[in-house]
Every structure is written in structure tokens, then in C-alpha cells.
């Protein structure tokens, strides 16, 4: 069994990470009735004997003593991390897993990347190494961050480069939350484009998620729940955490439900690493099968059902309908329409009591409506995990390497240029040591090159797919 480490950076990253750990514990508690530390738990959790001095000895087998998340929590404002440490998940982390400051990054990529990156590099490397030493077979780092702020975009992408330098053989999966068009951070286009260059250069896979798309989904969930009477099949108190989640709030904040959706995406993505299944999919197989070109590693995710913990009493979808939903734009975590764009490859991660025959039947049913590149017509990767999400019989996560991400990047470039043409707010970045105007032009050039690669793919597949001629061999 392999292990993975979660690195959550900035306010957004830590709030999503907090929801992930809370929901992961719920899933394991629903399956692990005897409280025994097993291989499923070991993929993301350590079992620590807290009675020993120092770091605490890891217990490989036996009863659960004290679970510690394989995680690093980083934020240059300590508010969210402090909330986590005062909430129900406080025992899941200790001081050796935290890096915080008090002043924040001021929504400035340069402060997060150049200033705090240099300041905290040694500390980050030391804590990453300590976390890695507790793994028998470290397979993957998950980075969770936002693109619009300063710490998430700047320090988050700095850590990505550090991971490539220090752990070149370990896969780097990045969950990046992109700002909305009406974002209240005026410099978010700068931060996002500067971060994009680092993601293109140093990540193995990026799961771009748009705030607007999450907001649309939450609005639909609210409409559905308000239409009928609410009842929950999820117990009000879990075996390990309270139903309130990892942070105690007097009332739920608007983005709590949005963070919940991203956490469920990560739960489904990691389900094969945590539980048994008839067709397990390793995380390295996702990168191997879905990324034919190094820089085109942006995977559009869609999730169904979308109501895993928001409202589990929504009537379960028929299995075939679930597959249809996964390919509709309403279930995308990015505002895009993959059906009218070009697929490079697609992965389907199914959970629950689903047969391989169901999977193959639905792939054959969906194929005619999806346009794949001519050289990868059979570009499907499938995984079956036997353990469904809590409260559901089955679920499906679809990951598509699709040119439909291009409009998101084009719009981001346009918003960047509106500021950059006027050199607006540029001085806030250039006064930071190590930051130069060439960083902006290089980031813009990198994004333009990425868009052009998608353009070339679209252009090369305009006509009908024709099999290339084969050399005739005389018998």
C-alpha cells in the first residue's frame, strides 16, 4: 500500500483540506467498525503512540491509538489554522505539521513566492522530509491552494517547485481554485497568471476548479433541498468527528458548501488508494494515461452525485443517468462544455456496487457523442472502488483531459492584460526583492504558449477521423 501527503496552503487550501480530513474520517469510520489501524487508513493517516516521548512511534498494526494526518498546513495568516486547531480535528495535527505567520501576503504573488518562499524554504523542506520519512512508499503529494490570493498562489507554487527539487520521483497533484470574474481581489489576474507558469512547469496533474462553477452547483443544491423535506441518512455524530466538520462556526458560511464539493472530489480521487476494488486505479496511472503532452496536464473534473453530504436524501440516480450526468456541463467543477470540445483522454473512477460490464456498456453508449483525438480513440482509463461514499450506493468522478479548458485560460489572459497594459498595481509586486517585470512577461508568454497548444490540437482535429494508411505486407 502506498502513502500520500496533503500540503494545504493559504486560507482556501486549509479550509478545503479541513473538509477533506473530516469527510475521510467519516468514510473510514463507516467501514472500519472495529477501530483497527489497517492499510486503508495508512494511505493518509499515521497511527501514533502518544505515550512515547518525542515524535511518537508509529504503530503499523493493532488498535487505533492516535491518528495523525499525513499533512502539512501552511498559511501566512494564522487565523484558519488556529480555527482548525481549536475544532474537532485538533488532535489530527500537531505543531510539527504547521508553518504559519501573522502578516499575510497581501494578495500579492511576489510576497508569497519570493519573500515567504525564501524565508521559509528550509523550514518547509525539513517538515516535508519529516513527513516523508513516516511513509513506507510515498507515491504522491497533493497540493490544495487558490490562485487568486497571495499565499495560495505564490507560496503554493513555490512549494510545488521545492517538491520537484527534493522529491523528483514523487507525483505532484495540484487542486487549484480559480477566482471568479467578479472577484473582489483586484490583483487576482496577476496572481493567477504568475501561478499558471509554475503549474505548467512543475506539476504532474492540475485539477482546475472555478469558484463560479462551485457557486452554481451550490445554488442548484439549495433549490433541490428547499423543494422537499430534508432528512439525513448520515448520522448526526460520526465515530470520530462531530457533524459540524473540522471548524466550528456559529452559522455556516457561504463557501462551506463549495469547499465540501472540492473535498468530495479529493475523496473520490483517492478512493482507490484507500479502499479495495475490483479494478483499482493508482494515482500514477492517472498521470500516465491522461497526460500525453507534459504541459497539457490540466484535467477537468465532474462529480456525480453532487450531493454526497449536502443532501443525501436526493433520490439516487439510475446508474446510466449517473454516467450521462458526468459528461454534462452542469456537473463540471469548471465552467466548460467538454462535449463540444476535443478529448485527449478520459478517466472514470466509479465507487460502489458497479460491475465492469456496466462501465463498459456506458462507455460504448457515450462514445459516439464524444470527440476524441484521432490518435487516441480508445483513450479511456477506468477504476472501480467497492466502497461508496457515505450515504450513497455509488458515485462517479470523471477526469477529462479536454481542450474545453482553453476558454478559461483565454479569459484569464484577457483579465490579466486589462491590468498589465496600464501597468496597474505593478509597483506592489516590483518592490519585492527578486521580483522583476520579466516575471510578468514570461508568465504571459507561458500562458499564451499553452493556449496555442490547445489551438493546434483543435485545428488538427477539425475534420473527420481518418485511419492513417497502412503499409501492405505481401503474404
RAHU-V765459 format. One record per residue. N is the residue number from 1. OMEGA is omega in whole degrees, -180 to 180 (999 if undefined). NEAR is the number of other ideal C-beta (glycine too) atoms within 10 Angstrom. Layout:
n: (N & N)
omega: (OMEGA & OMEGA)
near: (NEAR & NEAR)
This chain:
n: (1 & 2 & 3 & 4 & 5 & 6 & 7 & 8 & 9 & 10 & 11 & 12 & 13 & 14 & 15 & 16 & 17 & 18 & 19 & 20 & 21 & 22 & 23 & 24 & 25 & 26 & 27 & 28 & 29 & 30 & 31 & 32 & 33 & 34 & 35 & 36 & 37 & 38 & 39 & 40 & 41 & 42 & 43 & 44 & 45 & 46 & 47 & 48 & 49 & 50 & 51 & 52 & 53 & 54 & 55 & 56 & 57 & 58 & 59 & 60 & 61 & 62 & 63 & 64 & 65 & 66 & 67 & 68 & 69 & 70 & 71 & 72 & 73 & 74 & 75 & 76 & 77 & 78 & 79 & 80 & 81 & 82 & 83 & 84 & 85 & 86 & 87 & 88 & 89 & 90 & 91 & 92 & 93 & 94 & 95 & 96 & 97 & 98 & 99 & 100 & 101 & 102 & 103 & 104 & 105 & 106 & 107 & 108 & 109 & 110 & 111 & 112 & 113 & 114 & 115 & 116 & 117 & 118 & 119 & 120 & 121 & 122 & 123 & 124 & 125 & 126 & 127 & 128 & 129 & 130 & 131 & 132 & 133 & 134 & 135 & 136 & 137 & 138 & 139 & 140 & 141 & 142 & 143 & 144 & 145 & 146 & 147 & 148 & 149 & 150 & 151 & 152 & 153 & 154 & 155 & 156 & 157 & 158 & 159 & 160 & 161 & 162 & 163 & 164 & 165 & 166 & 167 & 168 & 169 & 170 & 171 & 172 & 173 & 174 & 175 & 176 & 177 & 178 & 179 & 180 & 181 & 182 & 183 & 184 & 185 & 186 & 187 & 188 & 189 & 190 & 191 & 192 & 193 & 194 & 195 & 196 & 197 & 198 & 199 & 200 & 201 & 202 & 203 & 204 & 205 & 206 & 207 & 208 & 209 & 210 & 211 & 212 & 213 & 214 & 215 & 216 & 217 & 218 & 219 & 220 & 221 & 222 & 223 & 224 & 225 & 226 & 227 & 228 & 229 & 230 & 231 & 232 & 233 & 234 & 235 & 236 & 237 & 238 & 239 & 240 & 241 & 242 & 243 & 244 & 245 & 246 & 247 & 248 & 249 & 250 & 251 & 252 & 253 & 254 & 255 & 256 & 257 & 258 & 259 & 260 & 261 & 262 & 263 & 264 & 265 & 266 & 267 & 268 & 269 & 270 & 271 & 272 & 273 & 274 & 275 & 276 & 277 & 278 & 279 & 280 & 281 & 282 & 283 & 284 & 285 & 286 & 287 & 288 & 289 & 290 & 291 & 292 & 293 & 294 & 295 & 296 & 297 & 298 & 299 & 300 & 301 & 302 & 303 & 304 & 305 & 306 & 307 & 308 & 309 & 310 & 311 & 312 & 313 & 314 & 315 & 316 & 317 & 318 & 319 & 320 & 321 & 322 & 323 & 324 & 325 & 326 & 327 & 328 & 329 & 330 & 331 & 332 & 333 & 334 & 335 & 336 & 337 & 338 & 339 & 340 & 341 & 342 & 343 & 344 & 345 & 346 & 347 & 348 & 349 & 350 & 351 & 352 & 353 & 354 & 355 & 356 & 357 & 358 & 359 & 360 & 361 & 362 & 363 & 364 & 365 & 366 & 367 & 368 & 369 & 370 & 371 & 372 & 373 & 374 & 375 & 376 & 377 & 378 & 379 & 380 & 381 & 382 & 383 & 384 & 385 & 386 & 387 & 388 & 389 & 390 & 391 & 392 & 393 & 394 & 395 & 396 & 397 & 398 & 399 & 400 & 401 & 402 & 403 & 404 & 405 & 406 & 407 & 408 & 409 & 410 & 411 & 412 & 413 & 414 & 415 & 416 & 417 & 418 & 419 & 420 & 421 & 422 & 423 & 424 & 425 & 426 & 427 & 428 & 429 & 430 & 431 & 432 & 433 & 434 & 435 & 436 & 437 & 438 & 439 & 440 & 441 & 442 & 443 & 444 & 445 & 446 & 447 & 448 & 449 & 450 & 451 & 452 & 453 & 454 & 455 & 456 & 457 & 458 & 459 & 460 & 461 & 462 & 463 & 464 & 465 & 466 & 467 & 468 & 469 & 470 & 471 & 472 & 473 & 474 & 475)
omega: (-179 & 178 & 177 & -180 & 179 & 176 & -178 & -170 & 176 & -177 & -178 & -179 & -179 & 178 & 176 & 179 & 179 & 178 & 179 & -178 & 179 & -177 & 177 & 178 & 178 & -179 & -178 & 180 & 178 & -178 & -173 & -173 & -173 & 179 & 180 & 178 & -176 & -178 & 179 & 179 & -174 & -178 & -180 & -177 & 169 & 173 & -169 & 172 & -174 & -179 & 179 & 180 & 175 & -172 & -176 & -177 & 176 & 176 & -174 & -177 & 173 & -174 & 178 & 177 & 179 & -180 & 174 & 180 & 172 & -171 & 172 & -177 & -175 & 174 & 180 & 164 & -169 & -175 & -176 & 179 & 178 & 177 & 179 & -177 & 177 & -177 & -177 & -178 & -172 & -178 & -178 & -177 & 172 & -173 & -179 & -178 & -173 & 169 & -178 & 173 & -176 & -170 & -180 & -178 & 176 & -179 & -176 & -180 & -177 & 179 & -180 & -173 & -173 & -174 & -178 & 178 & 179 & -175 & -172 & -174 & -177 & 180 & 179 & -179 & -179 & -178 & 175 & 180 & 178 & 179 & 180 & -179 & 180 & -180 & 175 & -178 & -177 & -176 & -167 & 167 & 172 & 174 & 176 & -178 & 173 & -177 & -169 & -176 & -178 & -178 & -178 & -177 & -175 & -179 & 178 & -180 & 173 & 179 & 177 & 178 & 178 & 179 & 178 & -179 & -172 & -178 & -173 & -177 & -176 & -177 & -179 & 176 & -177 & 172 & -173 & 178 & -177 & -178 & 178 & -179 & -178 & -177 & -178 & 175 & -173 & -177 & -177 & 176 & 175 & -177 & -176 & -179 & 176 & 178 & -179 & 180 & -179 & 178 & -180 & -175 & -165 & -179 & 171 & 176 & 176 & 174 & 179 & -179 & -178 & 178 & -178 & 179 & 177 & -180 & 177 & -179 & -180 & 178 & 178 & 178 & 180 & 178 & -179 & -177 & -180 & -179 & -175 & -180 & -178 & 171 & -174 & 174 & 175 & 180 & -179 & 175 & 179 & 178 & -172 & -178 & 177 & -178 & -180 & -180 & -172 & 180 & 179 & 176 & 172 & 175 & -177 & 178 & -175 & -175 & 178 & -180 & 178 & 178 & -180 & -180 & 179 & 178 & 178 & 173 & -179 & 177 & -179 & 180 & -176 & -174 & -180 & 178 & -175 & -174 & 178 & 177 & -179 & -179 & -176 & 179 & 178 & 180 & 179 & 177 & 178 & 179 & -177 & -173 & -174 & -176 & -179 & 177 & -170 & -175 & -178 & -176 & 179 & -174 & 179 & -177 & 171 & -170 & 175 & -6 & -178 & -169 & -170 & 176 & 179 & 180 & -173 & -179 & 169 & -175 & -178 & 179 & 170 & -174 & -180 & 179 & 179 & 178 & 178 & 179 & -176 & 180 & 176 & -175 & 180 & -178 & 178 & 173 & 175 & -180 & -176 & 179 & -175 & -176 & -179 & 177 & -171 & 176 & 169 & 178 & -179 & 176 & 177 & 178 & -174 & 177 & 177 & -177 & -179 & -178 & 177 & 179 & 176 & -179 & -178 & -180 & -178 & 175 & 178 & 180 & -176 & -172 & -176 & -177 & -177 & -179 & 177 & 176 & -172 & -176 & 180 & -177 & 179 & -174 & 180 & 172 & -175 & 176 & 178 & 176 & -172 & -176 & -180 & 174 & 180 & 176 & -179 & 177 & 179 & 176 & -178 & 171 & 176 & 176 & -176 & 168 & -167 & -179 & 180 & 176 & -174 & 180 & 177 & -179 & 178 & 180 & 178 & 178 & 179 & 179 & 176 & -176 & 178 & 177 & -170 & 178 & -179 & -176 & -178 & 176 & -176 & -176 & 178 & -179 & -172 & 179 & 178 & -179 & 178 & -180 & -180 & -179 & 178 & 176 & 179 & -177 & 178 & 179 & 178 & 179 & 179 & 179 & 178 & 178 & 179 & 178 & -179 & 177 & 176 & 177 & -179 & 177 & 179 & -178 & -177 & -178 & -180 & -177 & 178 & -180 & 179 & 178 & 179 & -179 & 179 & 176 & -180 & -178 & 179 & 180 & 999)
near: (13 & 16 & 20 & 21 & 23 & 26 & 26 & 30 & 30 & 30 & 21 & 30 & 28 & 29 & 26 & 27 & 30 & 27 & 26 & 28 & 25 & 26 & 23 & 24 & 24 & 22 & 21 & 22 & 16 & 17 & 15 & 17 & 8 & 7 & 12 & 12 & 20 & 15 & 13 & 19 & 20 & 20 & 23 & 23 & 23 & 21 & 22 & 19 & 12 & 11 & 9 & 9 & 6 & 5 & 12 & 19 & 14 & 17 & 15 & 11 & 10 & 11 & 10 & 18 & 18 & 16 & 18 & 21 & 23 & 21 & 25 & 24 & 24 & 29 & 26 & 27 & 19 & 17 & 13 & 21 & 21 & 14 & 17 & 26 & 19 & 11 & 19 & 20 & 22 & 12 & 13 & 24 & 19 & 16 & 6 & 13 & 18 & 18 & 20 & 17 & 16 & 8 & 10 & 20 & 25 & 14 & 23 & 26 & 34 & 26 & 24 & 32 & 29 & 21 & 21 & 24 & 20 & 12 & 13 & 20 & 14 & 9 & 11 & 22 & 15 & 12 & 19 & 19 & 11 & 13 & 23 & 16 & 10 & 16 & 18 & 10 & 8 & 19 & 18 & 23 & 25 & 24 & 26 & 29 & 32 & 29 & 30 & 25 & 34 & 28 & 32 & 32 & 35 & 31 & 32 & 31 & 30 & 26 & 29 & 24 & 17 & 18 & 23 & 17 & 9 & 13 & 16 & 8 & 6 & 18 & 21 & 24 & 24 & 26 & 28 & 26 & 27 & 24 & 23 & 16 & 12 & 7 & 18 & 9 & 15 & 11 & 23 & 26 & 24 & 27 & 30 & 28 & 25 & 29 & 29 & 27 & 20 & 23 & 27 & 20 & 14 & 18 & 25 & 21 & 22 & 21 & 24 & 23 & 23 & 21 & 21 & 15 & 24 & 22 & 15 & 15 & 21 & 19 & 11 & 14 & 18 & 13 & 9 & 14 & 15 & 9 & 8 & 11 & 6 & 9 & 8 & 12 & 9 & 15 & 13 & 8 & 10 & 18 & 13 & 20 & 20 & 14 & 14 & 14 & 24 & 24 & 22 & 12 & 11 & 5 & 5 & 11 & 12 & 8 & 17 & 16 & 19 & 23 & 23 & 24 & 23 & 24 & 26 & 23 & 22 & 23 & 24 & 25 & 25 & 23 & 28 & 25 & 20 & 22 & 19 & 12 & 18 & 11 & 15 & 15 & 22 & 15 & 20 & 14 & 14 & 25 & 18 & 13 & 19 & 20 & 20 & 16 & 10 & 9 & 14 & 19 & 21 & 27 & 26 & 25 & 24 & 24 & 25 & 23 & 24 & 22 & 21 & 25 & 23 & 19 & 19 & 18 & 15 & 17 & 7 & 17 & 18 & 9 & 19 & 13 & 12 & 21 & 23 & 16 & 18 & 25 & 21 & 13 & 17 & 12 & 21 & 25 & 23 & 25 & 19 & 23 & 13 & 25 & 15 & 12 & 20 & 21 & 22 & 21 & 21 & 26 & 22 & 22 & 25 & 32 & 25 & 20 & 12 & 24 & 12 & 12 & 8 & 17 & 20 & 12 & 14 & 21 & 16 & 9 & 12 & 19 & 12 & 7 & 9 & 18 & 17 & 19 & 19 & 15 & 12 & 15 & 13 & 8 & 18 & 19 & 16 & 16 & 23 & 22 & 26 & 18 & 18 & 21 & 22 & 19 & 19 & 18 & 14 & 19 & 26 & 24 & 23 & 24 & 24 & 28 & 27 & 28 & 26 & 21 & 23 & 21 & 16 & 18 & 20 & 15 & 14 & 21 & 20 & 10 & 18 & 22 & 13 & 11 & 18 & 20 & 8 & 9 & 11 & 13 & 15 & 16 & 8 & 16 & 21 & 13 & 11 & 17 & 8 & 11 & 21 & 13 & 12 & 8 & 18 & 21 & 11 & 13 & 22 & 18 & 11 & 19 & 21 & 13 & 12 & 21 & 17 & 11 & 16 & 22 & 13 & 11 & 18 & 14 & 8 & 12 & 17 & 7 & 7 & 6 & 11 & 7 & 7 & 6 & 6 & 6 & 4 & 6 & 5 & 3 & 3)
